[in-house]
Amino acid sequence: MLLRGCTCTDSFMCVLLWLSLLGTVGVGASFGNLSLSLAPQSIVVTFGENVTFTIEANGYTAVPMEVQFYQPAEVLSNQTVAFAEGWHNGSTPILVQPSKQGRFIVKPRVEPSRVVDESRLFVMIKVAMYQPLIIVSLLIGWTYTACWSAGYYPQIWLNYRRKSVVGLSFDFLYINIVGHVCYVVFNAFLYWNSYVENEYFRRHPFGLNPVIGNDIGFAMHAVFGTGFTILQCRMYDTGGNSVSTPAKAIISIYMMIITITFSAAALRLMHWLDFLYIMSYIKLSTTMIKYFPQAYMNYRRKSTEGFEILNRLLDLAGGLFGILQMVINAWNFDDWRSIGGDPVKFGLGIFSILFDLVFMFQHYILYRKPKPRKHVEYPLYEQANKM
């Protein structure tokens, strides 16, 4: 039946409009399409300090509902935010005052349940004892990042000054750049690709994206520094040095693993997140083996000439500052489990520091070059001999 006052075309458009409204208010309303989120999802606060986060609502709910905040007791008291039936587009502040150090996850309960998607409806609050230590930790973080970033340039400058790369292991460089490229791919896709990020959240319901913008910048800078050094190896005197057969075999195995897993992900035989995990494992493995060729070369030559020790000193300083930051954060947030929370990363940091010490022992003690003795003239003594 046509609507009064409407043409056939107008009636058809009116019917479509009513169907769309029924789909929104009728069918959709039975499940609800209200979107709820907490912002920000990660908060750092000092013990005893008030902090506010917001619950943001956007969409329509067909039934009245409540969002109840009551756990954990160390962070907040019972608070309830009610939403009446209808459309909502706004935010509601939630004020909390933590009463204990630590790391807490605030996960509200929605009544009635299964009205909205609650998978990411949480906020992580890290409560520190002292605000100045947060600033100190931040400064230490920038310090070790600067040390690690600057560590590439002393070797580049030494190569340029000598117009030679004799004494520098090509195996070290080529294995290193494979790891850095894999690290760039891992960080970039996990940071920018929402499909991969959603899969990560599905596997880690209370996790936050582990990659931040600084990670991508640092990884790309590492590729640049190592790649520029490899370019110097093409320009300057090598002394017959080249990539060894074992190193070529290792790199070939890496390339084979990357090709197979990439193909499996492209054919949907595995998730792209798993492919990125494999890229990160390759990065970790290169860190474990890349130092051996350079240490062996120094041993074989009985010299560290051509290998700039300053880059290892900067790497050692960065590693020690990194451990210091972890200890300060663990004490300030009363979260000593955070040190062992990523044993692979912590173990590789210790591993790099140990090799830095090995290189320092080779340079300053084992293969130390004696300083040239200056010729000192003694005029009176020489005149006496002539007489």
ABEGO torsion letter per residue (X at the ends): XBBBGBBAAAAAAAAAAAAAAAAAABAAAAAEABBBBBOBABBBBBBGBBBBBBBBBBEBBABBBBBBBAOBAAABBBBBBBBBBEBBBEBBBBBBBBABBEBBBBBBBBOBBGABBAAABBBBBBBBABAAAAAAAAAAAAAAAAAAAAAAAAAAAAAAAAGBABGBBAAAAAAAAAAAAAAAAAAAAAAABAAAAAAAAAABAABBBABBAAAAAAAAAAAAAAAAAAAAAAABBAGGBBBBAAAAAAAAAAAAAAAAAAAAAAAGABBAAAAAAAAAAAAAAAAAAAAAAAAAAAAAAGBABGBBAAAAAAAAAAAAAAAAAAAAAAAAAGBAAAAAABAAAAAAAAAAAAAAAAAAAAAAAAABBBBBBBBBBBAAAAAAAAX
